[in-house]
């Protein structure tokens, strides 16, 4: 059997960004190249500059000479080698030359316009979103990052990637055994290194939830997608205390719950489906999946779940070990929660409630 020593980079998830207008930063980039003979250098800054010029001139069809003239104006006498930033990803040893943050965001989100206006894009750059649970939550996190619905994402999950997770988690077999939070954070960093990502490898506990919700600025929105009943309840108690709205997608019949604790400070937990006094939350932490079912059934409305989910729950502990989740439903959840999150953050949607986007009903 082949064996290897675990890399010190196994939990690395933050890229290093070098502003190469600064001479000392440029020297650090060169040092990375000198010290890592296997580093992969990806320099497509010219194509990014050309595309930036293109989106700024939508009414004109520029020829190569005109593109070059306008690129020269942007460079202002400097070599393109010293324009923008170099971004180093230590987990895969890739060094990428990119536009600086403002131009990068302008270009990467240019095809959102005007479904998201420039003014709304600027507003979203001030927002912070937290996501607890990174099975369903991973696709939500990636969709939020792709659309750039916020500028900071906090991720919490104590679990590692397993092969059976990969029926719904978009990742590589090379990530088996790596933290779900680290894997999601790396995906975001490789998509957009300027999004501020923070991870909580131990998941959410009574000891760290205040830090998750409040440190470096209060969350504007909490997305709760975890399996733990104690965390489901604790996160809502704290979100209500701090006036943070909560969104949850349940991965069956396109069911989404929205709880506007920011607008309704005395709102009952999960529309009143969670008793205000659940007793010792620690006791809930150690329940088996079968023991959780009566409580979860009351929360999700067991009478309203799909026939296939009801059949699956009856097989838990017999022919299957846990409840099923399908990639198609997870992807749908990523889209729905991202859309709802954007509208909440931009004050375009002000309601609480439970909503369904059930394909079996809509498409027959």
N, C-alpha and C positions, 0 to 999 in steps of 0.2 A: 504493500500500500504506500502510495506517495504521501509524504507529510510535508508540511510547511510551517514556518514560524509566522504567527499572526502579525500582520502589518500594523505598525503604529498608526497608519493612515486609515484603519478600518472604520473609524468614526469621523473622519475628516469630511466636512461638507461645505466649508466656506472657501470660495476662491479668493485669491489675493489679487487686488486690483492696483495696478501701477499707473500713475499719471505721468506719462513720459514727456510732458512739457518740463518736468522737473529733472534736472541732470542726474541727481542722486537716485531717483526712481528708475531712470533709464539704465543706470549702472547695475541696479538690482536685477533688472530683467536680464542683462548680459550675464550676471553671475549665475542665475538659474540655468541659462543655456550652457555655461561653462561647466557647471557642477552636475548636470544631468545630461549625459551623452545621448540618452534615449528619449529626450523631450521632443514632442511633436509640435512644430511651429506652424501655425495657421494664420496667414496674413492676407486677408481679403479687404483691406481698408479702402483700396481704390474702388472696388465694386460698391462698397457702402457709401462712399462719397458720391459716386455717380448716381446711386439711387436716391440719396438725400437731395441732390440737385433736381432730380426728376420730380419728386413729390412737391418740391417748392415751385415748380414751373408747370403746373398741370395743363395750362392753356397752350403750351408750346411743345413742338417736337424738335428737340435739340439734335444737332449733328455732333460728331466726335470732337470737332474743333471747339464748338461752343461748350460742350461738357468740360473739356480740358481747361478752357479759360475760366469757367466758374469754379472748378476745383482749385485752380491756382489762387483765386481770390480767397477761398476758404483757408488754404494753406498759409496765405500771407507771407510768402517767401521762405517758409520752412519746408523741409523734406517731409513727405507723408510718414516716414519712419518715426517722426516726433509728433504725430497728430493723434489725438484721442487717448486711448488706454490700452495697455496690455493686460490680459487677465490670465492668471495661472491657476489651473485645476490640478491640485497635487495628487488626487486619487487616480487620475488617468494620465498625468504628466503631459497635459496639453496646454500650450501657450497660444492665446488667441488675441489678435489685434482687432479692437473694436472702437467704434465711436465713443466719445464721452457720454455720460449719463443723459444729459438733456437731449442731445441729438439722437442717441440710441433710442430713447423712449419715443421721441417724435417720429422716427422712421419705423420702429417696430409696431407702433400702434396706428400708423397712418391709414391702414385699411379698416380701422374701426369707425372712421369718420363717415357720415355724421350720425350713425347709430349711437355713438358716444361723441358728444361735441368736444371741441378743444377746451372749453370751460369745464366740462364735466371731467375730462381727463386730468386737468389740473387739480380739481377737487379730490379725485380718487388718489392722487399722489400724496395726500395727507392722511390716508386711512390705514388702519391696522386691523387685521383679521386673525383670529385664533381658531385652530382646528384640532379637536380632540378625537383621536381614532383615525388610523390611516389605512384602513382597508377601503371602505367606501370613501373615506376622507382623502385618500391619495388622489383619486381622480378629481375630486372637488378642488383640491389644492392646485393641481396642474392646470385645470381649466381657469381658475381664478388668476393664476400666474400668466397663462397665455393671453387672456383678455386684459390683463393688468388692472384688475379691479381694486387693487390696493398697492401700497408701497412697502408694507411689512406684513409678513406671515409668520405666525407662531405655530409650531407643530408639536403635538404631544402624543407619544405612543411608546409603551415599554416593550413591545413585541418585536420579534425578528421575522424577516421574510422566510417563509417556508414554501416548498414546492406546491402544496395544495392551495396557497394563497393566489397562485398565478393564474387561476381561472378568472380573476377579476382585477388583480393588481397589475398595472402595466409596468413590467420590469423585466430584467434579464435573469437567466439562470445563474449568471455570475454573481448575482446579489443574494443568493440563498445564504442565510446565516447572518446577514447584515441588518441592522436596525431599520425598521420601516420608516422611522423619522429621518434617518440619515439618507436612505434611498430617495425619499420624496424631496428632501432638501437639495440633494445633488441634481435631481431632474430640474428643479426650479432654477438652480444656479447655472446650469448649462443652457437653459432657455433664456434667462435674463439675470446676469450676475449682479445687477443693480437693485434687485428686490432684496430687501433686508429680511433674512430668514433666521429665526431662532428656534432651537429644538429643545424638547424636554424628554430625554431618553428614558426617564423613569416613569413616563406617563404623568397623569394628574393625581395628586394626593392632597390630603388636607394640609400638608406642610408647604406645598408649592403652588397651590391654585391662585393665591393672591398675587404671587410673582408673575404667573402666567397671564393673569387678567390685567395687571396694573403696571408692572415694571417698565420704565421708559415710555410711559404714556398708556392710559387705559385703552383697552380694545374698543373698537367701534362696533364689532360684531363677533359673536361666538358661534361657531358651527360645531355641533356635538354629534359625533358619529361613533361613539365607543360602545362596547358590549357590557361594560361594568355598570350594574345598577347603582352602586354607591356613587360612581362618578357622574352618572346621568342626573342623579338627584342633587349631589353636592354642587355641580356646575351650575344648575339652575338656581339653587339657593343663593349662590354667590353672584351670579349674573343679575338676579333681581336686586340684591343688596347694592350693587354698583351701577344699576341702570343700563345694562348691556343687553341688546336684543339677541335672541337665540334662534337659530335655524337648525332643523334636523330633518334628514331624508332617510326613509326607512327601508328602501330597496325592495318594496313590494307594492304593486299597483301605483307606482309613482307617488307615494304618499309623502307629503312635506308638512312639517309643523313649524309655525312661525310664532314666536312669543316676544311681544314688544314690551319688554320690561323697561326700556328707555322711555316709553310713552305711558305705560301702565304700571307704576311702581308697586301696586298692591295686587297685581295679577296672580291668580292661582297657578301653581306649578303645573306645566304641561296641560293647560286648559282645565285644571282641577282633577286630572287623572292620576296625579301623584298626591297621596295624602300629605298634609302639611307636617305631620309628625310621623316619620317613618322609623323612629327609634334609633338604634345603634347602626349607623351606616357601615361600620366595620363588619358586622355580621353579614351584610349583603355581599361583601367582597368575596366571600368564600363559597357562595352558593354554586352548585353545579348548574349546567345549562337547563336540565330538567326542572331543577328547583326554582330557576328564574322564570319559567314559563308562565305560571299564574300571574305573577307581578307584571311581566312584560305583556301578557295577553290583555290585562286591564289597560295598560298604557297605550298600546297600539289599536285596541278594539278588536279582539279576536274574531268577533262576528263579522268584521269588515275585511279581513285579509283574503287573499286569493285562494281558490280551491287548491292549487298546487302547493302553496305555502302551508295551508292547513294540513294537507296530506303529509308534507315533509315534517312538520312538527310532531305528528303522530309517530313518525319513524325515528325520532331522536332517541338515542340510547338503545336502539334496536338494530337498525341497518345503517344509520348515519350518526356521527358524533356531535354535529352541530347544525345550526340552521343554514340553509343554502343561500347563496348570493350569486347572481349571474352578471357577467360582464356587461351585457346590454343594459341591464337595470342600473348598474353602477355608472356607466357612461351617461345615461339619462339623468341620473342624480347629479352628476357633475355639472351638466348643462343647466338643470333647473335651479340648483342652489347658487350657481354663479349669477344667473339672471336675477334671482330674488335678492341676492346680496348687493348687487350693484344698485338696484332700485331702492333698497333700504338705505344704503349709504348716501344716495343722492336725494333722499327724501321724496321719492316718487311713489313709494308704497308704504302705507302707514298702518296696516291692519295686522292683527293676530288671527290665528285660526289654523285649521287642518284642511289641506287641499290635496286633490288627486289628479294625476295625469296618467290614467289607466289606458294603455294601448288596447287591451282586450275589449274595452268598452268603446273607445274612440274609433278603432279600426276593426270592423267585423266583416 
